[in-house]
Amino acid sequence: MAVLADYKAEKPTWCPGCGDFGVLNALQRAAVDLALDPEEMVVVSGIGCSGKLSAYFGSYGLHTIHGRSLPTAQGVKMANRDLTVVAAGGDGDGFGIGLGHFIHAMRRNIDITYLVMDNHIYGLTTGQTSPTSDHGMVTKTAPKGAVEEPVHPLELALVTGCGFIAQGFSGDIAQLSQIIKRAIAHKGFSFVNIYSPCVTYNKQNTYEFYKGNVKKVEEIDGYDATNRFAVLQQVSEAHALLTGVLYEAERPTFEQSVPRFATTGLSQLEHRLDAKDYERLLADFR
Amino acid sequence: MSHQLGWKVGGEQGAGIDSTGEIFAWTMHRLGYYVFAYRHFMSRIKGGHTNYKIRVADAEITHHGDDLHILVAFDQETVNVNWNELVDGGIVIADGSLKAPDDARVQFCNIPLTGLAKEAGSAIMKNMVAVGVTAAIVGLTPEHFLPVIEERFAKKGQDVVDSNLSAVRKGFAHYNEHFAGHLALPDAPESVDPNHLYISGNEAVALGALAAGCRVLAQYPITPATEVMYSLVKYLPEYGGVVIQAEDEIAAVNMALGANYAGTRSMTCTSGPGFSLMMEALGLSGMSETPLVIVDVQRSGPSTGLPTKTEQSDLYEALYGSHGEFPRIVLAPTSVQECFSYAVLAFNLAERYQCPVILASDLYMGMSKGSTDLLDTTAVSIERGKLLADADLAGVTRGEFRRYAVTDDGVSPRAIPGQKGGRFIALGNEHDELGFEMEDQTMRNLQMDKRARKLTGYTGPNGVTAVGPASSALTLVGFGSTKGVIAEAREALLAEGLQVSHVQLGVLAPFPEDALKPYVEGAGRLLVVEVNSRGQLADQLRLHLGHHEKLDSCLKYDGDPLLIADIVKRAKEVLSVGSPS
């Protein structure tokens, strides 16, 4: 059985106090709790501060190019469906350059988990507007304030039909690790948006701001995580300042739906054709 | 070519042109002939001129031929567009009252194809009437076409089979009653090779990928590469694999990369516009040393270009595309059988050298279908390079596996997720031997040099096919799909008493300079034949072998495939023989 130390790898280089420490910590705790073998896990990350997660988490890792963690992670899962696959990135990676893949990953519903470390800013490139920066937020690239509306990832996931939608906060590791556990256990694509403050470049969306403003859905009377339209309304009315598992529904996964897809990981199988195979395949061309 | 017949059917797109061509081609193939079929089509669904040329010969051919003997025309545009291709003494089967543009050098037969089809049951069968007319001209019977008609229409019921055969018979009878001209087919082979296949380059690539153990295809549809996807949509479920129709080519290539990283052979397949979108992932494959196979079925560019026309203009991109420097292998199959064998080779080389392999065919190679007896499935082997077995990793402590170990041959042993002790991070950042991102200058150089070293010791095939002496007055040089047309041009030049050799390249990177050197040094002149406007292959020859003074180019980039005459004419210009025209 793996212990916490088994999920540790390189020493993180994030700024002291970075929200991403909380995400790494919560993911490690979730893996321990789920008794996942580190070598049966793959973390696939994009580019940015968040992209370094794959190097710091002690599983197999694939640190890809900007915005492409989701397609790459889906390829990993197709190659070996027995692996636990976690894709990770930031708001720029996932909701800027990679936004298209996010929508298609949700509709495809391959059984992977997607963690977005949402800090509302481009951190590693030292403070430019991100797709989730609030309207009016002052950054290096918007000195007079951002003029565009932010992307609303939770609402987007809800209307796209994602089967598992959750939101966590780096400042609450206990809750976040529970959310991640449920996300990994969910059969199908699971999305966890995480408020992960950038302590260096975002003085607006801080730990203090979230601590004072987010509300746990389990503390809301009558909250129904199976009623998509009610959840949409609540998320919208709360300006997305909710945490917990916001929505969960069972949907058939891609793996289950693809005709005759191998039930054992493809990478574990031999794939040689014999004379009979060729005879049958070439019959179409005779 | 000893004896051959060129047959073409043309009309508006959506008018059943393809199915007419298929029925004629399959019937000829089944009779043991060697056929080669080229489709001329436009980027629209209905309307616009389309034609389907089928060349029938008594030996294997890989070109649709310059000459046309029989033209089936369903509209006036077909007559006008294809008139100059007709040989003297050719026959035109013209529907209804279509007009011959000028002289009487061909036999122009106005036949009520549509009218006779209506008599047989439906105007839609006009193409079957034309097949019957063809049978009468070339000395076959309607019954020769019955097996293929039954195959195509059996699902729709015996009535449909009968009425189609009836349409063929009506055409046959009408021609014999009203016309007398005949054109002979080549002599039919006495026996048909058991391995006599009628197959396109795209289909052969798909089969090769399947044979190589590729079980994940991630692709976005694009002409002319989509047929690879169709084939694998059919095959992969039978072998437990999967086709993912990706949201775009960026997703497709990264999915393929992810699957290869996790140990299952995977590829993506595309054409120019999609290939352009894949450039960043190409670099990730190079840097992370993740095997990757990309098939680029080239079409006319730049940008959207002529999307249904052939070209060999992605060579620069295949060789140089993506930022930074990393090793890559570029293959260009020169025949349909090489589409199969090079697909297998691509996967083996990608794993042996842990780098991207680009398999560059083109529309002409990919979408044309031909008869071949040479597709060899017995030579397939799956070689996975330095992929470690679980036992090899038994003594490795978790976290200490040096995935990017600096080795003499530049290739480092590789583990895949799920293996104990093999944990590592594959990444696009520069890294140390463990796979950790770093900026140490010494290690940077060690890793750059290690990667570069992988191909300096390349032991794969050089892909060079050379015919004729190295010291010819003229050596024709081409790559990929042009082998057949260049070979026929050479034969035509030899028949005129000229001394000509032919060198065809199937591997562009690593560039086979050692194999080419005697031909480049020995030839009086070199004529580099390629389907692009810049002379991209000629540039490679200059770069690697010099001899600028000897090089001439024969270029075509108007969308149509090369003709034998294009090369012959240019060769004579270069040799300063024949009358300039």
Contacts between the chains, C-beta under 8 A, distances in Angstrom:
chain1	res1	chain2	res2	distance
A	6	B	398	6.9
A	9	B	399	6.4
A	9	B	425	7.8
A	10	B	436	5.3
A	38	B	398	7.1
A	38	B	423	6.6
A	39	B	398	7.6
A	39	B	417	7.1
A	39	B	418	6.4
A	39	B	419	6.5
A	39	B	420	5.5
A	39	B	421	7.7
A	39	B	422	7.1
A	39	B	423	5.8
A	40	B	417	7.4
A	40	B	418	5.9
A	41	B	417	7.8
A	42	B	262	6.9
A	42	B	417	4.9
A	44	B	258	6.9
A	52	B	437	7.5
A	54	B	425	5.6
A	54	B	427	7.6
A	55	B	425	5.4
A	55	B	427	7.5
A	55	B	435	8.0
A	55	B	436	6.2
A	55	B	437	6.2
A	58	B	398	7.5
A	58	B	399	6.8
A	58	B	423	7.0
A	59	B	423	6.8
A	60	B	417	4.1
A	60	B	422	7.7
A	60	B	423	5.5
A	60	B	424	6.9
A	60	B	425	7.6
A	61	B	424	7.4
A	61	B	425	3.6
A	61	B	426	7.1
A	61	B	427	7.6
A	61	B	435	7.7
A	62	B	258	6.8
A	62	B	261	5.7
A	62	B	288	7.6
A	62	B	425	7.0
A	62	B	426	4.9
A	62	B	427	7.4
A	63	B	425	5.8
A	63	B	426	7.2
A	63	B	427	3.7
A	63	B	428	6.5
A	63	B	429	6.5
A	63	B	437	7.5
A	64	B	254	6.6
A	64	B	257	7.9
A	64	B	258	7.9
A	64	B	284	6.4
A	64	B	428	6.8
A	65	B	254	7.6
A	65	B	280	5.2
A	65	B	281	6.6
A	65	B	283	7.9
A	65	B	284	5.2
A	65	B	428	5.6
A	68	B	250	6.5
A	68	B	251	7.5
A	68	B	254	4.5
A	68	B	280	8.0
A	68	B	281	7.1
A	70	B	251	7.9
A	71	B	218	7.7
A	71	B	246	6.8
A	71	B	250	7.2
A	71	B	251	3.9
A	71	B	252	7.6
A	71	B	254	4.0
A	71	B	255	4.8
A	71	B	258	7.0
A	72	B	254	4.5
A	72	B	255	6.9
A	72	B	257	6.1
A	72	B	258	3.9
A	72	B	261	7.8
A	73	B	258	6.3
A	74	B	244	7.3
A	74	B	255	5.6
A	74	B	258	6.8
A	75	B	216	6.8
A	75	B	218	6.5
A	75	B	254	6.6
A	75	B	255	3.6
A	75	B	256	6.2
A	75	B	257	6.4
A	75	B	258	2.7
A	75	B	259	4.1
A	75	B	260	7.8
A	75	B	261	7.6
A	75	B	262	7.3
A	75	B	266	6.6
A	76	B	258	4.3
A	76	B	259	6.8
A	76	B	261	6.4
A	76	B	262	4.4
A	76	B	417	7.1
A	77	B	262	8.0
A	78	B	216	4.9
A	78	B	242	5.7
A	78	B	244	6.7
A	78	B	255	7.1
A	78	B	258	7.8
A	78	B	259	5.5
A	78	B	264	7.3
A	78	B	266	7.7
A	79	B	216	6.2
A	79	B	258	7.0
A	79	B	259	3.9
A	79	B	260	7.4
A	79	B	261	7.6
A	79	B	262	3.6
A	79	B	263	5.9
A	79	B	264	3.6
A	79	B	266	6.7
A	80	B	262	5.0
A	80	B	263	6.5
A	80	B	264	6.8
A	80	B	416	7.9
A	80	B	417	6.5
A	80	B	418	6.2
A	82	B	418	7.1
A	83	B	262	6.8
A	83	B	417	5.5
A	83	B	418	6.4
A	100	B	247	5.8
A	100	B	248	6.8
A	100	B	251	7.8
A	101	B	247	6.6
A	101	B	251	5.7
A	103	B	247	7.9
A	104	B	246	7.8
A	104	B	247	4.0
A	104	B	251	7.0
A	108	B	244	7.7
A	258	B	237	7.5
A	258	B	242	5.3
A	259	B	237	4.9
A	260	B	237	4.2
A	260	B	238	7.1
A	260	B	240	6.5
A	261	B	237	7.5
A	261	B	240	6.6
A	261	B	241	7.7
A	261	B	242	5.4
A	262	B	215	7.8
A	262	B	240	3.2
A	262	B	241	7.3
A	265	B	264	8.0
A	265	B	418	7.2
A	266	B	215	4.9
A	266	B	216	7.0
A	266	B	240	6.6
A	266	B	241	6.6
A	266	B	264	4.3
A	267	B	262	5.7
A	267	B	263	3.4
A	267	B	264	4.6
A	267	B	416	6.0
A	267	B	417	7.9
A	267	B	418	7.0
A	268	B	418	7.4
A	269	B	215	8.0
A	269	B	240	6.9
A	271	B	213	3.5
A	271	B	214	8.0
A	271	B	215	5.9
A	271	B	239	6.9
A	271	B	265	7.2
A	271	B	382	7.3
A	272	B	213	6.9
A	272	B	382	6.2
A	273	B	210	7.0
A	273	B	211	5.4
A	273	B	377	7.7
A	273	B	380	7.3
A	278	B	211	7.9
A	278	B	377	4.5
A	281	B	207	6.4
A	281	B	210	7.4
A	281	B	235	7.1
A	282	B	195	7.8
A	282	B	197	6.2
A	282	B	375	7.7
A	282	B	377	7.5
A	285	B	197	4.1
A	285	B	198	5.6
A	285	B	199	4.5
A	285	B	203	7.2
A	286	B	196	6.8
A	286	B	197	6.3
A	286	B	198	7.7
